[in-house]
């Protein structure tokens, strides 16, 4: 157990931002050719490089922190590594940043080219001014080792105010100085320790060697240099810089024969020693020449054969061993483990799973492979032809009264081993070769019937699912009729309340004889099962619904089954099935739109004259002062168009014509120059220009006349399109639909008013009321005033909830000078497709079931009788045509379906 307090919080916060930063940093180092240390360690903690980079760059970068007094020490303290040696902490932080982030900072933060790696990453974190470091001005290579040994630059603090290039001279304190002042300069190097080198020469003493050892030897240069370095401080720097340790002499290693080093040689040596000792004692060792001793030579059977032999041995311990390994082998090597390569394996597993009955019934099943037809007892199963009365035998069994809530240890162990045997069979049956092999083993079919008729208790649910999984793989190789015990057993599972068992049973029934030439007729299915399957199609469970549709497709493919369906199922249930199948035709459909351009947008020609604005707008403009009045008047009568132009004189004259008569009211006009400037400030596209030529033209480029003026809020006025006596539009502008209607009733239809102010719509025989709105031919002849008065409301803007419907009959042209493009929109609701682009999934299966019904429904006996096809499909023909038109993957299948419906009617 770890001591209390040893748990530490993670020092790196691994966020998506951190991961993205580290990926960029790794790519940068790879491109630079340097090594990135992703998580440098300081005091048993990892350094967060992202946090370190952000902290340093916030202070201005590596050079700024290096120049700052105690800069790296303060940064190290901010990471809370818990180190008491602050100088070492500062140098460690600086070194981590220098090796991993310094070049990256220069490239990304300063956006400059970093120095080559030979003078940056390949050297120690000594000095600063990395932004200006070059190979020419950097002279610190030779002195780095000595500087580190002397402790110089350990903190990277303000002592490094000397920038690159460095001075060659190093100030070293006098040894033994006691001036009372503690300096931060270089200290005297400690005495050099000479490395210990063992004497590898022979242990025998030679006479002349000992004589030489006793004789005095002259001091070597290295020894003199060492002694001089300690006594002469001025030579300290050169000694430290040029110091190189002595090369280590290689040791001669001799192998020792031990059991761990060489077991074979050790045994051989021991054998020789024993034989030598026996020979001395007069004993003779036995001769094993030609004999295979245990543990030598043949290593025994492999695990596959061992498990097979253990399973067939009948010994419980050996069978436990076999089942334990078979479960692992069938799961990991199921694609290589085949029954035909291990005869007897399938029989052994089937015998093991048949032991399940002994746990709940007073029975011990035996398998007989005798071909003479003799069966001994009701507890013997026919292994060659199958037990025809297996269901009757199961019903006749006597229960033991096993309790599911309380199991003995022996019961639990046996059940566990039986489940393991069932799991092995299930795993191996997933391989097609094994499934085909097992399909010929009749005892396995009997086991499936036995397992699925076990008591309905939780302890056997696992084995039942294994049995159904095996049946799902086997039925594709089986041709089962309505009297087959396995077929009836699978049908009974459809009445279960377990979704997994229902789903697997449906799949197993749908796959009957799928790999054979015989057709799956699905005979003798109770109508209660069909109704239950029909109800399952209403669930929001795609997997279960798909299994139900596969079952219905196989069932409705047989004419007799469809006739039974019509005779035994009520009409409303059958109609509900058809409606649900039609709904599933668009299951999971995705909307796709394709817009086809029919006519490109057309730019309407500009108006030739300035529009005549209504009097109410003039009144509102007169309330404004200049230049707001002229700006609003320009917005009402002109619009932006970069390709159009208006002469300045025409624009100035229009402005004078509109407001000159009101100048006497105390609101004078703008001067011409100010007015032209106001035009440019009102419209972003407007600009005063001079066109050079024989006669210079002064224009305003970027504006044009509006066809319909706008009010001060930017809303277009309504134009009256009523044709007068000369067949020209009235072109009167009004702001509100009600004002336009009153204008039409009063000025054009000339309908009088009552004394109370209401319009008099009574018929007047002497008058003819006709709608003369441009393009309208609804009321060309004689009509009453009320009909025409109500009719002209269709030509006015509608703000009611039915405005979109009324707009269909509104002949008022849309405002603006760009006529929208005419397009045709095609909408599809496409369902799932496979890798080849063909229809797939629930919609395809639903279409196939509907096609089977349309083809196989009974035909009418005479012409007076309404066919079943008409009864079931006439109400849904509209939906079917909609699917055929809007679902491209199903178009071919829907065509076949509608053709079958037409033939059946």
PETALIN-V542491 format. One record per residue. PHI is phi in whole degrees, -180 to 180 (999 if undefined). Layout:
# PETALIN-V542491
phi->{PHI PHI}
This chain:
# PETALIN-V542491
phi->{999 -70 -65 -65 88 -80 -73 -124 -72 -62 -86 -122 -92 -86 -100 -57 -66 -64 -62 -66 -65 -67 -65 -64 -67 -65 -64 -66 -67 -65 -69 -82 86 -116 -98 -102 -95 -64 -134 -60 -104 -135 55 62 -129 -88 -88 -79 -65 -65 -65 -63 -63 -65 -65 -71 -69 -65 -91 113 114 -61 -64 -66 -65 -65 -72 -72 -63 56 -65 -72 -66 -66 -66 -64 -66 -69 -91 57 -84 78 -89 -86 -86 -67 -60 -66 -62 -64 -67 -66 -64 -65 -66 -63 -70 -62 -75 -108 -124 -64 -65 -65 -64 -63 -77 -97 -89 -96 57 -129 -83 -73 -63 -60 -66 -65 -115 -130 -69 -78 -119 -78 -80 -112 85 -140 50 -69 -66 -110 -76 -135 -66 -71 -94 -94 -120 -96 -66 -69 -100 -67 -65 -66 -64 -69 -64 -83 84 -68 67 -73 -110 64 -98 -68 -68 -94 -71 -78 -93 -66 -78 -87 -79 -75 -83 -115 -83 -119 -62 -63 -64 75 -71 -131 -73 83 -116 -87 -106 -105 -83 -73 -100 -67 -66 -68 -59 -72 -94 -86 -64 -78 -123 -69 -80 -92 -77 -66 -77 -74 -88 -98 -59 -71 -69 -67 -65 -67 -68 -81 -80 -68 -115 -70 -68 -78 -64 -68 -65 -64 -65 -69 -69 -67 -65 -75 -97 -120 -64 -67 -91 -64 -65 -67 -66 -64 -68 -100 -70 -137 -68 -68 -66 -78 -82 -67 -88 -89 -104 -113 -68 -115 -77 -134 -61 -78 -83 -149 -66 -67 -65 -64 -63 -63 -66 -64 -63 -63 -63 -67 -64 -64 -66 -67 -66 -66 -84 86 -91 -109 -76 -66 -98 -111 -66 87 -100 -99 -77 -60 85 -123 74 -67 -88 95 -70 -75 -65 -67 -67 -62 -66 -64 -66 -66 -67 -84 -72 83 -84 -56 -65 -68 -66 -61 -60 -64 -66 -60 -80 -66 -61 -69 -66 -66 -81 -91 -124 -63 -74 -111 -94 -118 -66 -67 -86 -133 -59 95 -68 -63 -62 -64 -67 -66 -61 -69 -71 -69 -67 -62 -65 -68 -80 -124 -130 -85 -155 -135 -67 -125 -113 -111 -111 -82 -97 -85 84 -83 -122 -101 87 -81 -101 -109 -101 -83 -84 -101 -124 87 -90 -67 -102 -62 -68 -66 -67 -65 -65 -80 -70 -99 -74 -92 75 -68 -91 -84 -86 -143 -117 -78 -65 -66 -63 -64 -67 -64 -64 -64 -69 -66 -63 -64 -65 -64 -66 -64 -61 -65 -63 -73 -70 -69 -85 -59 -62 -69 -63 -65 -66 -71 -64 -94 -102 -67 -61 -68 -63 -62 -62 -60 -64 -64 -64 -78 -106 -67 -56 -82 -129 -63 -68 -109 -63 -61 -67 -63 -66 -62 -62 -69 -62 -66 -62 -62 -81 -87 -64 -66 -106 -118 -111 -107 -102 -67 -95 -71 -66 -66 -63 -66 -65 -66 -66 -66 -71 -71 -89 -74 -102 -91 -60 -62 -70 -63 -62 -68 -64 -61 -64 -64 -68 -68 -93 -59 56 -67 -99 -115 -77 -67 -89 -86 -86 52 -79 56 -91 -61 -67 -64 -69 -63 -64 -67 -64 -61 -68 -63 -67 -85 -78 -90 -140 -60 -66 -69 -63 -64 -65 -65 -68 -61 -63 -66 -64 -66 -71 -77 -73 -103 -63 -62 -66 -66 -64 -64 -63 -69 -76 -100 -94 -69 -62 -68 -67 -67 -67 -65 -63 -63 -62 -67 -64 -67 -65 -73 -64 -113 -67 67 -70 -113 -77 -131 -120 -131 -103 -107 -79 -97 -140 -71 -64 -116 -86 -72 -59 -69 -67 -83 -135 -69 -69 -86 -83 -65 -69 -66 -71 -61 -62 -68 -68 -68 -81 -100 -95 -75 -92 -64 -64 -67 -65 -69 -64 -65 -66 -74 -108 -130 -141 -76 -159 -64 -95 -105 -154 -138 -70 -64 -67 -67 -67 -67 -66 -63 -65 -66 -62 -81 -123 -64 -68 -101 -67 -72 -80 97 -121 -67 -78 -74 -62 -59 -64 -67 -65 -66 -64 -67 -63 -66 -79 -81 -114 -70 -91 -83 -152 -77 -136 -124 -91 -74 178 -53 -128 -63 -113 -100 -128 -113 -90 112 -137 -152 -69 -82 -77 -129 -70 -120 -80 -68 -96 85 -93 -71 -78 -94 -98 -83 -104 -75 -82 -85 -63 -93 59 -116 -63 -64 60 -79 -107 -135 -89 -118 -58 -67 -64 -65 -65 -62 -64 -68 -67 -84 -87 -106 -81 55 -88 -75 -115 -75 -65 -83 95 -84 -74 -96 -97 -70 -68 -127 -59 -78 -108 -119 -109 -133 -82 -111 -67 -57 86 -96 -125 -72 -125 -82 -100 -80 -144 -77 -64 -68 -61 -69 -64 -73 -67 -69 -66 -68 -90 -107 -58 -117 -111 -79 -69 -102 -64 -65 -71 -70 -63 -63 -106 -84 -95 -72 -67 -71 -69 103 -109 -112 -85 -61 -71 -92 -128 -122 -104 -106 -116 -124 -120 -89 -100 -65 -132 -91 -67 -92 89 -85 -62 -153 83 -59 -58 -66 -64 -63 -64 -69 -65 -62 -66 -62 -62 -64 -79 -107 -65 -60 -87 -67 -75 -134 -72 -75 -82 -81 -72 -64 -62 -67 -63 -88 -105 -60 -66 -115 -63 -62 -65 -66 -67 -64 -64 -64 -83 -116 -118 -65 -62 -95 -59 -65 -70 -69 -63 -63 -65 -65 -66 -67 -66 -63 -69 -80 -78}
